[in-house]
Amino acid sequence: MGFKTIKQTNKAVFKEKKSKFIGISFPIKNENEFLKKLELIKKEHPKSNHFCYAFTLFQKPHHISKVNDDGEPTNSAGKPILNQIEKLNLLNTAVVVVRYFGGTKLGVGGLIRAYKNAAESCLDKQEINIQEHLTSTSFKFKYEDQKKIMEIIKRIDKELITHNLKEEYHMTIKQNEENLSKIVRELKKISSIVFLKN
């Protein structure tokens, strides 16, 4: 089974009482990738007052989520952003809402509505993608078994990362759980293979 995520970056602008809220949604693979993107957004908007966000990640076997109100009243920004992501059942998805203060306070209720609307708007026209849960295994093997190994993998399907280790070879296979278990079962028949801890 896969999970739903978004395919690209999308922006939307929402205005409320002269405050401007720019919602930016984008796919992520891990928290470090999100933090790098957040820094880029901050550089693009150096005069902004707040960078509130929420994101969800699939990190086997758990789904995790994080929110940040960035100085706004507690639960007035990050939580309503997260609610919009979760309403669409999206994982590996981030939304940052950049706020430019317009001089009029919105109150907690007004902030919740504004951040909700900004997040909803930037997610509204996103193309949804179904992404498979991928797992990986790594192993060492002798050069003379390489052809046999590749035949097994190609027979079942593949997404490979490989590199050499001097006299022995090392390979990592990343694949959905069903295919990976079939590949591992076949590879265990080759005596030279030593499976490594991931």
Stockholm file with secondary structure:
# STOCKHOLM 1.0

chainA/1-198         MGFKTIKQTNKAVFKEKKSKFIGISFPIKNENEFLKKLELIKKEHPKSNHFCYAFTLFQKPHHISKVNDDGEPTNSAGKPILNQIEKLNLLNTAVVVVRYFGGTKLGVGGLIRAYKNAAESCLDKQEINIQEHLTSTSFKFKYEDQKKIMEIIKRIDKELITHNLKEEYHMTIKQNEENLSKIVRELKKISSIVFLKN
#=GR chainA/1-198 SS CEEEEECSCEEEEEEETTEEEEEEEEECSSHHHHHHHHHHHHHHCTTCSEEEEEEEEEETTEEEEEEECTTSSTTSSHHHHHHHHHHTTBCSEEEEEEEECCSSCCHHHHHHHHHHHHHHHHHHTCCEEEEECEEEEEEEECGGGHHHHHHHHHHHCCCEEEEEETTEEEEEEEEEHHHHHHHHHHHTTSTTCEEECC
#=GC SS_cons         CEEEEECSCEEEEEEETTEEEEEEEEECSSHHHHHHHHHHHHHHCTTCSEEEEEEEEEETTEEEEEEECTTSSTTSSHHHHHHHHHHTTBCSEEEEEEEECCSSCCHHHHHHHHHHHHHHHHHHTCCEEEEECEEEEEEEECGGGHHHHHHHHHHHCCCEEEEEETTEEEEEEEEEHHHHHHHHHHHTTSTTCEEECC
//
